[in-house]
Structures are given as structure tokens and as C-alpha cells.
Amino acid sequence: MYNNREMHTAVCAECKQECQVPFKPDGTRPVYCRECYAKKRPP
């Protein structure tokens, strides 16, 4: 899916697990793993 994008390691704000995201976290906004983001996203 993100084959040509650089992935960065982050810690999910919800479950505290390490995850890979396709952007560099800035430290001011929460980062969510794929599973937690799917739960928080409106339908």
C-alpha cells in the first residue's frame, strides 16, 4: 500500500503499541495504530 513511502516508528496513543506510520510524527498530536484508528474513525 505504501511501498514508495518512508515509514516511521510511532507509539499508539490508545493501546501504547509500537506501529509504523507513513508520516513523521511531530510529537504534538496523537498517533494511532491501524486498529485503534479504525475504531475512532466515524462510520
PQR file of N, CA, C, O and H, with PARSE charges and radii, in Angstrom:
ATOM      1  N   MET A   1       0.819  -1.191   0.000 -0.4000 1.5000
ATOM      2  CA  MET A   1       0.000   0.000   0.000 -0.0000 2.0000
ATOM      3  C   MET A   1       0.869   1.263   0.000  0.5500 1.7000
ATOM      4  O   MET A   1       0.636   2.179  -0.789 -0.5500 1.4000
ATOM      5  N   TYR A   2       1.870   1.308   0.887 -0.4000 1.5000
ATOM      6  CA  TYR A   2       2.759   2.463   0.975 -0.0000 2.0000
ATOM      7  C   TYR A   2       4.166   2.075   0.532  0.5500 1.7000
ATOM      8  O   TYR A   2       5.142   2.467   1.172 -0.5500 1.4000
ATOM      9  H   TYR A   2       2.059   0.563   1.527  0.4000 1.0000
ATOM     10  N   ASN A   3       4.285   1.319  -0.541 -0.4000 1.5000
ATOM     11  CA  ASN A   3       5.574   0.791  -0.973 -0.0000 2.0000
ATOM     12  C   ASN A   3       6.609   1.874  -1.221  0.5500 1.7000
ATOM     13  O   ASN A   3       7.789   1.658  -0.943 -0.5500 1.4000
ATOM     14  H   ASN A   3       3.493   1.000  -1.061  0.4000 1.0000
ATOM     15  N   ASN A   4       6.215   3.022  -1.729 -0.4000 1.5000
ATOM     16  CA  ASN A   4       7.181   4.060  -2.052 -0.0000 2.0000
ATOM     17  C   ASN A   4       7.280   5.144  -0.980  0.5500 1.7000
ATOM     18  O   ASN A   4       7.925   6.169  -1.205 -0.5500 1.4000
ATOM     19  H   ASN A   4       5.257   3.197  -1.954  0.4000 1.0000
ATOM     20  N   ARG A   5       6.663   4.942   0.164 -0.4000 1.5000
ATOM     21  CA  ARG A   5       6.707   5.938   1.234 -0.0000 2.0000
ATOM     22  C   ARG A   5       7.609   5.454   2.357  0.5500 1.7000
ATOM     23  O   ARG A   5       7.638   4.267   2.681 -0.5500 1.4000
ATOM     24  H   ARG A   5       6.140   4.110   0.347  0.4000 1.0000
ATOM     25  N   GLU A   6       8.336   6.382   2.940 -0.4000 1.5000
ATOM     26  CA  GLU A   6       9.171   6.050   4.081 -0.0000 2.0000
ATOM     27  C   GLU A   6       8.272   5.879   5.302  0.5500 1.7000
ATOM     28  O   GLU A   6       7.425   6.727   5.582 -0.5500 1.4000
ATOM     29  H   GLU A   6       8.312   7.346   2.676  0.4000 1.0000
ATOM     30  N   MET A   7       8.460   4.781   6.021 -0.4000 1.5000
ATOM     31  CA  MET A   7       7.649   4.512   7.199 -0.0000 2.0000
ATOM     32  C   MET A   7       8.432   4.929   8.445  0.5500 1.7000
ATOM     33  O   MET A   7       9.657   4.813   8.497 -0.5500 1.4000
ATOM     34  H   MET A   7       9.148   4.092   5.793  0.4000 1.0000
ATOM     35  N   HIS A   8       7.702   5.412   9.438 -0.4000 1.5000
ATOM     36  CA  HIS A   8       8.306   5.867  10.689 -0.0000 2.0000
ATOM     37  C   HIS A   8       7.681   5.101  11.848  0.5500 1.7000
ATOM     38  O   HIS A   8       6.505   4.738  11.812 -0.5500 1.4000
ATOM     39  H   HIS A   8       6.707   5.506   9.396  0.4000 1.0000
ATOM     40  N   THR A   9       8.480   4.866  12.860 -0.4000 1.5000
ATOM     41  CA  THR A   9       8.001   4.160  14.038 -0.0000 2.0000
ATOM     42  C   THR A   9       7.358   5.157  14.993  0.5500 1.7000
ATOM     43  O   THR A   9       7.881   6.246  15.226 -0.5500 1.4000
ATOM     44  H   THR A   9       9.435   5.161  12.889  0.4000 1.0000
ATOM     45  N   ALA A  10       6.215   4.763  15.538 -0.4000 1.5000
ATOM     46  CA  ALA A  10       5.498   5.604  16.496 -0.0000 2.0000
ATOM     47  C   ALA A  10       4.863   4.699  17.547  0.5500 1.7000
ATOM     48  O   ALA A  10       4.803   3.482  17.373 -0.5500 1.4000
ATOM     49  H   ALA A  10       5.790   3.878  15.349  0.4000 1.0000
ATOM     50  N   VAL A  11       4.395   5.296  18.627 -0.4000 1.5000
ATOM     51  CA  VAL A  11       3.692   4.557  19.672 -0.0000 2.0000
ATOM     52  C   VAL A  11       2.242   5.016  19.655  0.5500 1.7000
ATOM     53  O   VAL A  11       1.962   6.213  19.722 -0.5500 1.4000
ATOM     54  H   VAL A  11       4.444   6.284  18.767  0.4000 1.0000
ATOM     55  N   CYS A  12       1.328   4.069  19.565 -0.4000 1.5000
ATOM     56  CA  CYS A  12      -0.100   4.376  19.507 -0.0000 2.0000
ATOM     57  C   CYS A  12      -0.538   5.043  20.811  0.5500 1.7000
ATOM     58  O   CYS A  12      -0.215   4.568  21.900 -0.5500 1.4000
ATOM     59  H   CYS A  12       1.555   3.097  19.510  0.4000 1.0000
ATOM     60  N   ALA A  13      -1.267   6.134  20.690 -0.4000 1.5000
ATOM     61  CA  ALA A  13      -1.747   6.876  21.861 -0.0000 2.0000
ATOM     62  C   ALA A  13      -2.824   6.111  22.614  0.5500 1.7000
ATOM     63  O   ALA A  13      -3.063   6.383  23.791 -0.5500 1.4000
ATOM     64  H   ALA A  13      -1.530   6.520  19.806  0.4000 1.0000
ATOM     65  N   GLU A  14      -3.476   5.165  21.960 -0.4000 1.5000
ATOM     66  CA  GLU A  14      -4.571   4.417  22.577 -0.0000 2.0000
ATOM     67  C   GLU A  14      -4.072   3.134  23.254  0.5500 1.7000
ATOM     68  O   GLU A  14      -4.261   2.955  24.457 -0.5500 1.4000
ATOM     69  H   GLU A  14      -3.282   4.944  21.004  0.4000 1.0000
ATOM     70  N   CYS A  15      -3.436   2.241  22.485 -0.4000 1.5000
ATOM     71  CA  CYS A  15      -3.046   0.926  23.021 -0.0000 2.0000
ATOM     72  C   CYS A  15      -1.576   0.853  23.426  0.5500 1.7000
ATOM     73  O   CYS A  15      -1.141  -0.154  23.985 -0.5500 1.4000
ATOM     74  H   CYS A  15      -3.283   2.386  21.507  0.4000 1.0000
ATOM     75  N   LYS A  16      -0.812   1.901  23.152 -0.4000 1.5000
ATOM     76  CA  LYS A  16       0.603   2.016  23.537 -0.0000 2.0000
ATOM     77  C   LYS A  16       1.517   1.019  22.830  0.5500 1.7000
ATOM     78  O   LYS A  16       2.639   0.793  23.282 -0.5500 1.4000
ATOM     79  H   LYS A  16      -1.165   2.719  22.698  0.4000 1.0000
ATOM     80  N   GLN A  17       1.063   0.425  21.741 -0.4000 1.5000
ATOM     81  CA  GLN A  17       1.916  -0.496  20.993 -0.0000 2.0000
ATOM     82  C   GLN A  17       2.682   0.272  19.928  0.5500 1.7000
ATOM     83  O   GLN A  17       2.217   1.289  19.414 -0.5500 1.4000
ATOM     84  H   GLN A  17       0.151   0.609  21.374  0.4000 1.0000
ATOM     85  N   GLU A  18       3.870  -0.238  19.608 -0.4000 1.5000
ATOM     86  CA  GLU A  18       4.666   0.373  18.561 -0.0000 2.0000
ATOM     87  C   GLU A  18       4.029   0.067  17.214  0.5500 1.7000
ATOM     88  O   GLU A  18       3.551  -1.045  16.991 -0.5500 1.4000
ATOM     89  H   GLU A  18       4.248  -1.064  20.025  0.4000 1.0000
ATOM     90  N   CYS A  19       4.020   1.043  16.316 -0.4000 1.5000
ATOM     91  CA  CYS A  19       3.433   0.840  14.992 -0.0000 2.0000
ATOM     92  C   CYS A  19       4.231   1.626  13.962  0.5500 1.7000
ATOM     93  O   CYS A  19       5.046   2.481  14.310 -0.5500 1.4000
ATOM     94  H   CYS A  19       4.409   1.946  16.497  0.4000 1.0000
ATOM     95  N   GLN A  20       3.989   1.331  12.702 -0.4000 1.5000
ATOM     96  CA  GLN A  20       4.638   2.023  11.598 -0.0000 2.0000
ATOM     97  C   GLN A  20       3.615   2.936  10.935  0.5500 1.7000
ATOM     98  O   GLN A  20       2.502   2.510  10.625 -0.5500 1.4000
ATOM     99  H   GLN A  20       3.326   0.637  12.420  0.4000 1.0000
ATOM    100  N   VAL A  21       3.991   4.180  10.719 -0.4000 1.5000
ATOM    101  CA  VAL A  21       3.095   5.137  10.075 -0.0000 2.0000
ATOM    102  C   VAL A  21       3.811   5.784   8.889  0.5500 1.7000
ATOM    103  O   VAL A  21       5.034   5.921   8.904 -0.5500 1.4000
ATOM    104  H   VAL A  21       4.895   4.526  10.970  0.4000 1.0000
ATOM    105  N   PRO A  22       3.052   6.184   7.858 -0.5600 1.5000
ATOM    106  CA  PRO A  22       3.675   6.745   6.653  0.2800 2.0000
ATOM    107  C   PRO A  22       3.968   8.245   6.745  0.5500 1.7000
ATOM    108  O   PRO A  22       4.057   8.920   5.719 -0.5500 1.4000
ATOM    109  N   PHE A  23       4.116   8.766   7.956 -0.4000 1.5000
ATOM    110  CA  PHE A  23       4.453  10.176   8.152 -0.0000 2.0000
ATOM    111  C   PHE A  23       5.322  10.282   9.391  0.5500 1.7000
ATOM    112  O   PHE A  23       5.322   9.379  10.228 -0.5500 1.4000
ATOM    113  H   PHE A  23       4.043   8.217   8.789  0.4000 1.0000
ATOM    114  N   LYS A  24       6.058  11.368   9.518 -0.4000 1.5000
ATOM    115  CA  LYS A  24       6.919  11.559  10.683 -0.0000 2.0000
ATOM    116  C   LYS A  24       6.093  12.220  11.784  0.5500 1.7000
ATOM    117  O   LYS A  24       5.659  13.361  11.623 -0.5500 1.4000
ATOM    118  H   LYS A  24       6.057  12.102   8.839  0.4000 1.0000
ATOM    119  N   PRO A  25       5.872  11.529  12.890 -0.5600 1.5000
ATOM    120  CA  PRO A  25       5.090  12.112  13.987  0.2800 2.0000
ATOM    121  C   PRO A  25       5.767  13.381  14.511  0.5500 1.7000
ATOM    122  O   PRO A  25       6.987  13.417  14.673 -0.5500 1.4000
ATOM    123  N   ASP A  26       4.972  14.418  14.774 -0.4000 1.5000
ATOM    124  CA  ASP A  26       5.541  15.687  15.235 -0.0000 2.0000
ATOM    125  C   ASP A  26       5.584  15.807  16.756  0.5500 1.7000
ATOM    126  O   ASP A  26       6.154  16.760  17.288 -0.5500 1.4000
ATOM    127  H   ASP A  26       3.981  14.389  14.642  0.4000 1.0000
ATOM    128  N   GLY A  27       4.986  14.847  17.457 -0.4000 1.5000
ATOM    129  CA  GLY A  27       5.037  14.859  18.911 -0.0000 2.0000
ATOM    130  C   GLY A  27       3.970  15.707  19.574  0.5500 1.7000
ATOM    131  O   GLY A  27       3.835  15.671  20.798 -0.5500 1.4000
ATOM    132  H   GLY A  27       4.523  14.073  17.025  0.4000 1.0000
ATOM    133  N   THR A  28       3.207  16.472  18.802 -0.4000 1.5000
ATOM    134  CA  THR A  28       2.172  17.319  19.396 -0.0000 2.0000
ATOM    135  C   THR A  28       0.781  16.728  19.233  0.5500 1.7000
ATOM    136  O   THR A  28      -0.127  17.054  19.997 -0.5500 1.4000
ATOM    137  H   THR A  28       3.317  16.501  17.808  0.4000 1.0000
ATOM    138  N   ARG A  29       0.611  15.868  18.248 -0.4000 1.5000
ATOM    139  CA  ARG A  29      -0.699  15.251  18.008 -0.0000 2.0000
ATOM    140  C   ARG A  29      -0.606  13.755  18.260  0.5500 1.7000
ATOM    141  O   ARG A  29       0.450  13.162  18.038 -0.5500 1.4000
ATOM    142  H   ARG A  29       1.349  15.603  17.627  0.4000 1.0000
ATOM    143  N   PRO A  30      -1.689  13.128  18.720 -0.5600 1.5000
ATOM    144  CA  PRO A  30      -1.657  11.687  18.969  0.2800 2.0000
ATOM    145  C   PRO A  30      -1.556  10.895  17.669  0.5500 1.7000
ATOM    146  O   PRO A  30      -2.074  11.304  16.630 -0.5500 1.4000
ATOM    147  N   VAL A  31      -0.884   9.762  17.753 -0.4000 1.5000
ATOM    148  CA  VAL A  31      -0.754   8.843  16.624 -0.0000 2.0000
ATOM    149  C   VAL A  31      -1.451   7.557  17.019  0.5500 1.7000
ATOM    150  O   VAL A  31      -1.296   7.090  18.148 -0.5500 1.4000
ATOM    151  H   VAL A  31      -0.463   9.429  18.598  0.4000 1.0000
ATOM    152  N   TYR A  32      -2.215   6.980  16.108 -0.4000 1.5000
ATOM    153  CA  TYR A  32      -2.941   5.747  16.380 -0.0000 2.0000
ATOM    154  C   TYR A  32      -2.509   4.656  15.417  0.5500 1.7000
ATOM    155  O   TYR A  32      -2.228   4.927  14.250 -0.5500 1.4000
ATOM    156  H   TYR A  32      -2.341   7.360  15.191  0.4000 1.0000
ATOM    157  N   CYS A  33      -2.455   3.418  15.905 -0.4000 1.5000
ATOM    158  CA  CYS A  33      -2.183   2.281  15.036 -0.0000 2.0000
ATOM    159  C   CYS A  33      -3.408   2.060  14.143  0.5500 1.7000
ATOM    160  O   CYS A  33      -4.453   2.677  14.347 -0.5500 1.4000
ATOM    161  H   CYS A  33      -2.684   3.197  16.854  0.4000 1.0000
ATOM    162  N   ARG A  34      -3.271   1.199  13.179 -0.4000 1.5000
ATOM    163  CA  ARG A  34      -4.353   0.954  12.216 -0.0000 2.0000
ATOM    164  C   ARG A  34      -5.635   0.507  12.908  0.5500 1.7000
ATOM    165  O   ARG A  34      -6.721   0.964  12.552 -0.5500 1.4000
ATOM    166  H   ARG A  34      -2.422   0.697  13.013  0.4000 1.0000
ATOM    167  N   GLU A  35      -5.523  -0.380  13.892 -0.4000 1.5000
ATOM    168  CA  GLU A  35      -6.708  -0.910  14.571 -0.0000 2.0000
ATOM    169  C   GLU A  35      -7.409   0.160  15.409  0.5500 1.7000
ATOM    170  O   GLU A  35      -8.631   0.291  15.354 -0.5500 1.4000
ATOM    171  H   GLU A  35      -4.641  -0.752  14.182  0.4000 1.0000
ATOM    172  N   CYS A  36      -6.640   0.920  16.178 -0.4000 1.5000
ATOM    173  CA  CYS A  36      -7.240   1.962  17.022 -0.0000 2.0000
ATOM    174  C   CYS A  36      -7.801   3.096  16.174  0.5500 1.7000
ATOM    175  O   CYS A  36      -8.841   3.662  16.511 -0.5500 1.4000
ATOM    176  H   CYS A  36      -5.647   0.813  16.223  0.4000 1.0000
ATOM    177  N   TYR A  37      -7.133   3.433  15.086 -0.4000 1.5000
ATOM    178  CA  TYR A  37      -7.641   4.483  14.204 -0.0000 2.0000
ATOM    179  C   TYR A  37      -8.980   4.070  13.603  0.5500 1.7000
ATOM    180  O   TYR A  37      -9.893   4.888  13.489 -0.5500 1.4000
ATOM    181  H   TYR A  37      -6.289   2.974  14.812  0.4000 1.0000
ATOM    182  N   ALA A  38      -9.095   2.813  13.223 -0.4000 1.5000
ATOM    183  CA  ALA A  38     -10.351   2.317  12.644 -0.0000 2.0000
ATOM    184  C   ALA A  38     -11.484   2.393  13.665  0.5500 1.7000
ATOM    185  O   ALA A  38     -12.626   2.666  13.297 -0.5500 1.4000
ATOM    186  H   ALA A  38      -8.354   2.149  13.315  0.4000 1.0000
ATOM    187  N   LYS A  39     -11.183   2.156  14.947 -0.4000 1.5000
ATOM    188  CA  LYS A  39     -12.204   2.226  15.998 -0.0000 2.0000
ATOM    189  C   LYS A  39     -12.654   3.666  16.250  0.5500 1.7000
ATOM    190  O   LYS A  39     -13.827   3.909  16.532 -0.5500 1.4000
ATOM    191  H   LYS A  39     -10.255   1.934  15.247  0.4000 1.0000
ATOM    192  N   LYS A  40     -11.722   4.622  16.149 -0.4000 1.5000
ATOM    193  CA  LYS A  40     -12.032   6.015  16.449 -0.0000 2.0000
ATOM    194  C   LYS A  40     -12.669   6.745  15.277  0.5500 1.7000
ATOM    195  O   LYS A  40     -13.356   7.747  15.475 -0.5500 1.4000
ATOM    196  H   LYS A  40     -10.769   4.424  15.921  0.4000 1.0000
ATOM    197  N   ARG A  41     -12.456   6.266  14.077 -0.4000 1.5000
ATOM    198  CA  ARG A  41     -12.963   6.929  12.873 -0.0000 2.0000
ATOM    199  C   ARG A  41     -14.481   6.843  12.800  0.5500 1.7000
ATOM    200  O   ARG A  41     -15.048   5.783  13.066 -0.5500 1.4000
ATOM    201  H   ARG A  41     -11.898   5.452  13.915  0.4000 1.0000
ATOM    202  N   PRO A  42     -15.141   7.922  12.447 -0.5600 1.5000
ATOM    203  CA  PRO A  42     -16.609   7.845  12.314  0.2800 2.0000
ATOM    204  C   PRO A  42     -16.990   6.941  11.144  0.5500 1.7000
ATOM    205  O   PRO A  42     -16.241   6.842  10.172 -0.5500 1.4000
ATOM    206  N   PRO A  43     -18.141   6.283  11.226 -0.5600 1.5000
ATOM    207  CA  PRO A  43     -18.537   5.335  10.167  0.2800 2.0000
ATOM    208  C   PRO A  43     -18.803   6.000   8.830  0.5500 1.7000
ATOM    209  O   PRO A  43     -19.143   5.322   7.860 -0.5500 1.4000
TER
END
